[in-house]
Amino acid sequence: MKRNPRINEKWIQEQISSNPSILGLGDLILKDIERNHRGAGRLDLLLQDPDSLKRYEVEIQLGKTDESHIIRTIEYWDNERKKYPQYDHCAVIIAEDITSRFFNVIQLFNGNIPIIAIQMNAYEVENNDGLALTFTKILDEFELGFIDEDEEVTEVVDRYYWEKKGSKETVELTDNLLQLIKEIDPTFELKYNKYYIGLAKDGSADNFVSFKARKSYLIMRLKLEDSEDIQNELLESGLDLMDYNRRSGLQRIRLVKKDLVDNEETIRKLMQMSYDYVHL
């Protein structure tokens, strides 16, 4: 592709921009192209999932991945997530050849950066100037997960930290949800960690449910079995579902105050299912 005079990054950008779904990441919409990052260059594409408010910072490279391109992709992702913390962000690197060097570099981050690697290929067709693109996901997203119990000792924060990161209203939702958790076991308490609000029982972490406070909503994460029956039940519940992460076994749900009125029984049931899945 790199040697083909008809193919350049601008042409690839246009193909993706006209139909972002060709990447295989869902029915995404284009938010920006060549987005200027002061002192860092221009982000090739910014895509968004309109249903989950998740954004993808996409960088395109002809030829093989290299270290500078990887770092630039991560830098754009980091800039966007700091500027727009109300969204979930994921870095996406697209290249002709995802090299073993790329995986070596990514391993250094120990899964702490959500990144997707997509390999692209071109082939000849009768239309579209005789060329078309295919995209194959080589590396799926590594979501920020639970940190180890030993790490929690140095990463403990307080309630004010999350009220500032989210809002007082969304942190208050965790208080209400804790009351439902206490129906399972009254000794559970909230534990404020840097990366999530977890649960503790008798001083030890027990995170079958955890939370992340945002400005206008709360993300509840439940450890649940990857079951079609459970997914169908969730879809029928009317709750604002996000994604199910098979790697960590977490189902994410976006909650607002009204959900505790409209879906209290469903939330209670899900918490019990999560507790049973982890403990039984």
Disulfide bonds with the S-S distance in Angstrom:
none
